[in-house]
Amino acid sequence: MNEILKQQLNSYSESCTIYPEHIEEIKRAIKYTGIGNKILDVGCSDGQMSVLLKEGANKVYGVDIAEKAVEAANNRGIIAKVAEANNLPFENGFFDVVFCSHAIEHIFDTRATLNEFNRVLKPNGTLIILTENLNSFKERILFLFGKIPTAMQDPNHVKFFNPKSIMQAMNEAGFAIRHIEGSRVGFPVPKHCFFIRDFDFLFPNWMKDMMIVVAMKV
């Protein structure tokens, strides 16, 4: 196990912090999960967010690197296993949907991970990825004034994406992009940031802090 993975395991050994804005993004993404499907939540932690994926009579599985967190997820009714995202303990074509929220930025080998998502998905299965946008309006302003972008401030983040790079990576792994949706525009102020979500329709996706990318296995 490399040092970064050990650091991440220590940081998320039993749970992870759920921010209110993350819940809003996940609620937006859930509309793409369908009804009566088998869903894999990659980076499920203790299952706090996984339970939301059960809407529509979906059967939810999960994987995470933290054993205690996985135990908590199982106690919440998630069928969770200890595993890394690039080595999933499931057979080919097992899932209808792979859901990966705020996890892809923690993984070194993006290509191997996306290939693994492709492997466990059924033909025409859906992949949903939520991650931060390094080129958002807020991050560009921080760059302009010599500040570190917020996406890069988390020591557990090892990869960073903008709309073009995440879509390209998914295309190269055998996915066709169905939809990309941005969420919330951030405005940096000293020692803080505030966000506007109510007027998302006014702003192009490249300006927004979060990306919800929906793709189909081809």
Steps between C-alpha positions, in 0.01 A plus 500: 500500500651836398537789742218708350260207531605452863437870560155476346421189703593683820291803401188299420547199727147500641303776328530805279372855533180559307454862401148634432599599146608140431154377594345741251728375221422138581128571497543647151694196383252245637254577221739320262516174700168361380259259672552145619869496414811353658725793589862502614600798716878538464653663806189436704668570837250428779199500267355838599451594135457146368159470664373784280568283195239251618223725369302328228543150648866490401731240657817676617847353538807690612879483512746694711856454624407557866392184681316673787316728260392201292371331814290811575369501142389138536318595819309757293382229261764552230668186362849638549846349456855613570665558162689749287324660204739353244449143625130444561389165648209451261450302183480649152175677417361479854366856538251721323656818647838596643478812716825675596458817706802698621729199460661516154723789613645273772618233253839500325425272206192655344516287184524166683214603729272606215581176317397309812173696515442401139569134576244467782228685310242328284483595130351849477551540875529846651802661662443811712799699626489804727821696545631853538572724202854636515416762237191644667451874537600488867816300435603731214466803725709333770768414240494859376579636844769243574287288733479121509174375344273332752499176299875477557494584871385156611818291552304186409424627149751361249326572167320808373253535216318750284203413274723420201744274685242294689293445185810405301607248765154343500490484120840327491373238747208406275225733614279731298412824680124541532488811714720738695344728756672771700391597848551816708718798421741599774632844585820520706511755779777527764518182712171376357299419187133538435299318237201572279296205375158654437618666179698208355307528176661840437858369503680266257625171642867597482441772762347270762680342794357150470456268205242221468605289201268226375624247244394171343714190447539443125 
